[in-house]
Amino acid sequence: MIDNHVEQSGSTGPNSDRLEARLYDYAIRRKAIRSLEVAAAELGVPISEIHVAVARLVELHLLRTDPATRDHLLPTVPQLAATALVSPIERAIYQWQELADRFRERIAGIAGSTRRDDEHIGVIDGVSGVAEIRGVLGSAGRDCRRELVVLHPGRHGEELVDELLETCYRVLDRGVAIRLICPHQSRARFASRAKVSQLLDAGAQIRTRSRLPRAAVVFDESLAILLDFPAAPGGHPTARRVRDRDVVRFVVDTFNQHWDDATPFSAAAPGYADAVDDLHRSIARLMARGLTDDGVARHLGMSVRTCRRHIASLLQNLNAVSRFQAGVRAAALLDQPARPQPG
């Protein structure tokens, strides 16, 4: 079905693609196509081919009718055109995926009563795209009844992570418990701090750590959704839904281990005040491994300037006069061999 739609919407060949590109560029430069005849003359193309190219650009949402004049054609920003064209497809994919989930659950419900020996066997499947992941998280959140746990690493695409998880946080309105672990940097960034404070006010429990492995959400210790956000701009987020009880238990155990070592978040304490000890331990570990200031900052997801301020404080606490000496003393405190960085 998708292939047929692509064939109907696509160009008939590279020449058509080039003409559509030229016509779209013409619309951008002119800010509008006011006359197809004038466009054909200026581009040196037969009017019949211009009509075909315009029809394809309109179908791709790259051209739209000017609502003021009703006869001019206006160019559309490519990102908006792609969203308008792809969003219905993503929604349809999610609906089919949801139907597939219902079939799986129904089959599991019937077979589960007679195949108790297979209870440990679960399902892991992947989804891709913002709309679909948002739909999956929303559906799982609506079914959540007891507890939601969230690992929020906050390194790449932090705003997108918050946007996708927003639908999960609505479980607080139904009295579902939430435990959230986010990075120490959430204490210092104004937008992150405001969001975390809102969740605290709504009843969530929140702690922070220097580093977290990846984004993950677990619903009622029965469904885990592992999220992956590409570092490169323009990449698509992906998710893995895990129903296997042993894997889900492993994710929950990992979360609990991080939770026990994390620092409780307090809306009253400014910046890194509550987490400075854990933060300095993490910096010391990275310095003992020989990382530069830039490397330490990158690992901890903070600015180099902020990182250097904490390194200076750590040097003072260790009574060290150089990074070399600090690395040696940090390694001794952490019981690991030092690998000093020159300079």
C-alpha positions in Angstrom: 0.0 0.0 0.0 2.8 2.4 0.9 4.7 1.5 -2.2 1.7 2.2 -4.4 1.3 5.6 -2.7 4.9 6.5 -3.3 4.6 5.5 -6.9 1.5 7.6 -7.3 3.1 10.6 -5.5 6.6 10.4 -6.8 8.1 11.7 -10.0 8.4 9.7 -13.1 12.2 10.1 -13.4 15.2 12.3 -12.7 14.2 14.9 -15.3 10.9 15.4 -13.4 12.7 15.7 -10.1 15.0 18.4 -11.6 12.1 20.3 -13.0 10.2 20.2 -9.6 13.4 21.3 -7.9 13.8 24.2 -10.3 10.2 25.2 -10.0 10.3 25.1 -6.2 13.5 27.1 -6.2 11.7 29.6 -8.5 8.8 29.9 -6.0 11.3 30.5 -3.1 13.1 33.2 -5.0 9.9 34.9 -6.2 8.2 34.2 -2.9 5.2 33.0 -4.9 4.2 31.7 -8.3 1.7 34.3 -9.6 1.4 33.0 -13.2 2.2 29.5 -14.5 2.7 31.0 -18.0 5.3 33.5 -16.8 7.0 30.7 -14.8 7.1 28.5 -17.9 8.6 31.3 -20.0 11.2 32.3 -17.4 12.2 28.7 -16.8 12.1 27.8 -20.5 9.8 24.9 -20.0 6.6 24.0 -21.8 3.5 25.0 -19.9 2.2 21.4 -19.9 5.3 20.2 -18.0 4.8 23.1 -15.5 1.3 22.0 -14.8 2.5 18.5 -14.0 5.3 19.7 -11.8 3.0 22.1 -9.9 0.6 19.2 -9.3 3.4 17.1 -7.8 4.7 19.9 -5.6 1.2 20.6 -4.3 0.7 16.9 -3.6 4.0 16.9 -1.7 2.8 20.0 0.3 5.7 22.0 -1.1 3.3 24.5 -2.8 0.0 25.7 -1.4 -2.7 28.1 -2.6 -2.4 31.6 -1.3 -5.5 32.0 0.9 -5.6 35.7 0.2 -5.5 35.7 -3.6 -6.7 32.1 -4.2 -4.7 32.0 -7.5 -1.1 32.4 -6.4 1.0 29.5 -5.2 3.2 29.9 -2.1 6.2 27.8 -1.2 6.1 25.8 2.0 9.0 25.2 4.4 10.3 21.6 3.6 10.1 20.5 7.3 6.5 21.6 7.5 5.7 19.9 4.2 7.3 16.6 5.4 5.3 16.8 8.7 2.0 17.3 6.9 2.7 14.5 4.6 4.3 12.0 7.0 2.2 12.5 10.2 -0.9 10.7 8.9 1.3 7.8 7.8 2.9 7.6 11.2 -0.5 7.7 12.9 -1.7 4.9 10.7 1.4 2.8 11.5 0.8 3.4 15.2 -2.9 2.3 14.9 -1.8 -0.9 13.1 0.9 -1.4 15.8 -1.7 -1.0 18.5 -4.0 -3.5 16.8 -1.1 -5.9 16.6 -0.5 -5.4 20.4 -4.1 -6.2 21.2 -3.9 -9.4 19.2 -0.7 -10.4 21.0 -2.3 -9.7 24.4 -5.4 -11.6 23.5 -3.4 -14.6 22.3 -1.2 -14.4 25.4 -4.3 -14.3 27.6 -5.8 -17.4 26.0 -2.5 -19.4 25.7 -1.3 -18.2 29.1 -3.8 -20.3 31.0 -2.6 -23.5 29.4 1.2 -22.7 28.9 2.4 -21.5 32.2 5.8 -22.9 31.4 6.2 -20.2 28.7 5.6 -17.2 31.0 9.3 -16.3 30.9 9.1 -15.8 27.1 8.3 -12.3 26.2 8.3 -9.9 23.2 10.8 -7.3 22.1 9.8 -5.1 19.2 10.9 -1.8 17.8 9.2 1.4 16.8 10.5 4.5 15.1 9.4 8.1 14.7 8.2 10.8 17.1 4.5 10.3 16.6 4.6 6.5 16.9 6.8 6.6 20.1 4.6 9.2 21.6 1.6 7.0 20.9 3.2 4.0 22.4 4.2 5.8 25.6 0.7 7.3 25.8 -1.0 3.9 25.5 1.3 2.3 28.1 0.8 5.3 30.4 -3.0 4.9 30.2 -2.7 1.3 31.3 -0.2 2.0 34.1 -1.8 1.5 37.6 0.9 1.3 40.2 4.3 2.8 39.5 6.2 4.4 36.6 10.0 4.6 36.8 12.0 6.8 34.4 15.7 7.0 33.5 16.3 10.4 31.8 19.9 10.8 30.7 19.4 14.2 29.2 22.4 14.2 26.9 21.1 14.3 23.4 17.8 15.8 22.3 16.7 16.8 25.9 13.8 18.8 24.7 12.5 15.9 22.6 12.9 13.5 25.5 10.8 15.8 27.7 8.2 16.1 25.0 7.8 12.4 24.6 7.8 11.7 28.3 5.2 14.4 28.9 2.4 11.9 28.1 3.8 9.5 30.7 3.8 12.1 33.5 0.0 12.4 33.2 -0.3 9.2 35.3 0.3 11.5 38.4 -3.3 12.8 37.9 -4.5 9.3 38.7 -2.3 8.8 41.7 0.2 6.6 40.1 3.7 6.8 41.7 6.6 8.1 39.7 10.3 7.8 40.4 12.5 9.7 38.1 16.3 9.9 37.8 17.8 12.7 35.7 21.3 14.1 35.4 22.8 16.6 37.9 22.8 19.2 35.0 19.0 19.3 35.5 19.7 21.2 38.7 21.4 24.1 36.9 19.5 24.5 33.7 16.5 26.8 34.2 14.1 25.0 31.9 15.0 21.5 33.3 14.8 22.8 36.8 11.4 24.3 36.3 10.1 21.1 34.8 11.5 18.9 37.6 10.0 21.3 40.2 6.6 21.0 38.6 6.8 17.2 38.7 7.9 17.4 42.4 4.9 19.5 43.2 2.7 17.0 41.5 4.0 14.2 43.7 6.9 12.6 41.8 10.0 11.4 43.5 13.1 12.7 41.8 16.8 12.1 42.2 19.9 13.0 40.1 23.2 11.3 39.2 26.2 12.4 37.3 25.7 10.0 34.4 22.9 7.6 33.3 23.2 4.9 30.6 20.1 5.6 28.4 16.5 6.7 28.5 14.1 4.1 29.7 10.6 3.9 31.1 9.1 1.0 33.0 5.4 0.6 33.6 4.2 -1.4 36.5 7.4 -3.6 36.3 5.8 -5.4 33.3 6.6 -3.3 30.3 9.9 -1.5 29.6 10.4 1.0 26.8 14.0 1.8 25.9 14.5 5.0 24.0 17.4 6.0 21.7 18.0 9.5 20.5 20.6 10.0 17.8 23.3 12.6 18.5 23.4 13.7 14.8 20.9 16.4 13.9 18.0 15.1 11.7 18.2 11.6 13.1 15.0 9.8 14.0 14.4 8.6 17.6 13.8 4.8 18.1 12.3 2.8 20.9 12.3 -0.9 21.9 9.3 -2.3 23.8 10.2 -5.1 26.1 7.7 -7.4 27.6 10.0 -10.2 28.6 9.7 -10.3 32.4 13.4 -11.2 33.0 14.6 -8.3 30.8 12.1 -5.9 32.4 13.3 -7.1 35.9 16.9 -6.4 34.9 15.9 -2.8 33.8 14.1 -2.3 37.1 17.1 -3.6 39.1 19.4 -1.3 37.2 17.1 1.6 37.9 17.0 0.7 41.6 20.7 0.6 41.8 21.0 4.0 40.3 18.2 5.2 42.6 20.0 4.1 45.7 23.2 5.9 44.7 21.4 9.1 43.4 21.0 12.4 45.2 17.4 13.5 46.1 16.4 16.6 44.2 15.3 19.6 46.3 13.6 22.5 44.6 14.9 24.8 47.3 18.6 24.2 46.8 20.2 26.2 43.9 22.3 24.7 41.2 24.5 21.7 42.1 24.4 22.4 45.9 22.8 19.1 46.9 24.8 17.0 44.5 28.2 18.5 44.8 29.8 15.5 46.6 28.6 13.0 44.0 29.5 15.4 41.2 33.1 15.8 42.5 33.4 12.0 42.9 32.4 11.6 39.2 34.9 14.4 38.2 37.6 12.7 40.2 37.0 9.4 38.5 37.2 11.0 35.1 40.3 13.0 35.9 41.9 9.8 37.3 41.2 8.2 33.8 43.2 11.1 32.3 40.3 13.0 30.6 40.8 16.6 29.7 38.4 19.4 30.9 36.5 19.1 27.7 36.2 15.3 28.0 35.0 15.5 31.6 32.4 18.2 30.7 31.2 16.1 27.7 30.8 13.0 29.9 28.8 14.9 32.6 26.7 16.9 30.1 27.7 20.3 31.4 29.4 23.3 30.0 33.2 23.4 30.0 33.1 26.6 32.0 31.0 25.0 34.8 33.1 21.9 34.7 36.3 23.9 35.2 34.8 25.7 38.2 34.1 22.3 39.8 37.6 21.0 38.9 39.1 24.1 40.6 37.0 23.4 43.7 38.1 19.7 43.6 41.8 20.7 43.3 41.4 22.8 46.4 39.6 20.0 48.3 42.4 17.5 47.3 45.0 20.1 48.2 46.5 19.6 44.7 48.5 22.1 42.7 48.2 20.4 39.3 45.9 18.1 37.4 48.6 15.5 37.6 48.7 15.6 41.4 44.9 15.8 41.5 44.6 12.7 39.3 47.0 10.7 41.5 45.3 11.7 44.7 41.8 11.1 43.2 42.9 7.7 42.0 44.1 6.9 45.5 40.8 8.0 47.0 38.9 5.9 44.5 41.2 2.9 44.8 42.0 2.8 41.0 45.2 3.3 39.1 45.9 6.8 37.8 46.5 7.6 34.2 47.6 11.2 34.4 47.0 13.6 31.5 50.0 15.6 30.4 49.8 19.3 31.2 
